[in-house]
């Protein structure tokens, strides 16, 4: 985990299905309202399509579907968080984006060993902030498709190095 050597980490906090998640702001390019999404034939279910954001075509992932949560109708409250990891720019649909906060990394707990959801595969750790429990996500694992991971394993590569 590259940010574990620092004592503080600035994150964007967002909600999915009544839970609070966080991603490091260093990977966040923008937070946008929902744009018209163009579907892509034969894409994985969680890939909703692409948007044209100021002349740049960006693939869009619905994090609810990525984590195996029920799909909901998009509304005015939904946001697209544009993330950039090693040149890969992707939009993540979330229920709402609430705030930016500093986390004390020495208070981070490792992800629970037994978690009854698909989302557990994408968790980097959990941090308690006052009366809130924030789930810090591993962006690299979210961005890789299962087919990409399998292809990399077959080629003898470690799948979570983007």
N, C-alpha and C positions, 0 to 999 in steps of 0.2 A: 504494500500500500504506500504509494509515493508521498502522500500528505501526512503520514504518521510521524515523521520526524519533526514536524512543526507542532508547537503547543496549541495554537489557535487555527481554526479553519472557518472561513466565511462561507456560508451556505445560503442557498435559496430554499425556502420551505414551501411545500405545496401539498395539496390533499388529493387523495384517491380513496374513495369508498370509506370516508370518515376516519382515515388514518393520515398521520403527517409524515411526509418523507422529505429528505434533503439531498441536494446535490451541491458540490463545490461551485462557487460562483466563477471560478477561473475557467470553467467549461461553458458558461452561459453566455450566449451571444445576444439574446433578446428574449423578451416575453411578449407574445403577440396575442391578440384576440383571434378567434377562429376565422380562418380564411376558407374560401371555396377549395375543396380538395378534389383533385382528379384521381380517380381510381386507376390502379395498375393491374392489368390482367394477370392472373395466376400468382399474385403476390401472397405472402403468408398472411393469415387472417389478421394479425395485429398491425400489419402495414396498411394504413388506411389509404395511401396514395401519395401524391406529391402536391406541393403548393408552389406558386410563383411569388416569391417574396422579394420585392424590389429588383426584379430581373434575375434572381437566382432561384433555380429549381431545387427544392428541398424535400426529401422523403419525410413522411409523417408516420410516426408510430403511436398507436393508442396504448398508453401504459396500462390501462385497465385490462385490455385484451392480452397484452404481453405478460401480465401477472396472473392471468387466468380468472380475472374478476368479471362480473356481469357487465355487458355493454349497456350504456345509457345513451339517451338522446343528447346530442350536443346542445348547449345553451349559451347564453350571453356570459355566464360565469366561467365556462371552460376557457382554458388558455393553452397556447402552444409555446412550450419552452424550447427555444432554439439552442441546441448544444453543439459544441465543436470539440472533438477529441482527435488529435493528430491529423487534422485536415478533413476528417469526416464530419460533415454538417448534417444534422438531423433534427426534426421537430418532434417533440414529445407532447401528446395531448394529455393534460391533467384536468382534474375537476376544478380546482382553483389554485392560484399562486398567492401566498399570503405575505411573506416578508423575507427579509435578508437578516441573518443573525450570525454572530460569532459563536463558535462552539469551542469548548475546551477539550482538546483531543485526549488528554489524560483521563477524562471521564467516560470515554467511549468504551462500551462493553462489546465483546465479540458477538457476532450473530448467534442467536440461540441454535443449539444443536438440533432440537426438535421443533420445527415450525411446520404447521399443517397447510402450507400454501406454496404455490409455484413461485411466488415472489421471494421466498427464502433464498432461492438460487442467485438473486440479484442484490442481496443485502451485504453491505460492507461491515456494518456494525450498528449499534443502537446507543443513543445518548439521551440521558434524562436532563431536561432543561426546566428547572422549577417544577411545575406540575404537568409538563408535557413530555412525551416520549417520542423522539424523532428517530426515524429509520434512515440511516445514511446508505445511499444506494451506490452500487458499483457500476458506473456508467459503461465501462468496456463490455461487461457481460450483457447489459441491456441492448447494446447496439449490435452485437453479433447475432446472426440468425442461427438456428439449430443446424441448418444445412452447411453454413459456413464453418461452424465449430467442427462438425463431423468431417468435412473435407480437409480441414487443417490437421485433425488428428490422423487421418489416413496418410497425409503427407509427412507425418512425423513432427509437426509444428505444435508449439504450445498455443492453444486456441485463444487465450485471453491476453495476447500481446498485440495491441493495435498499433 
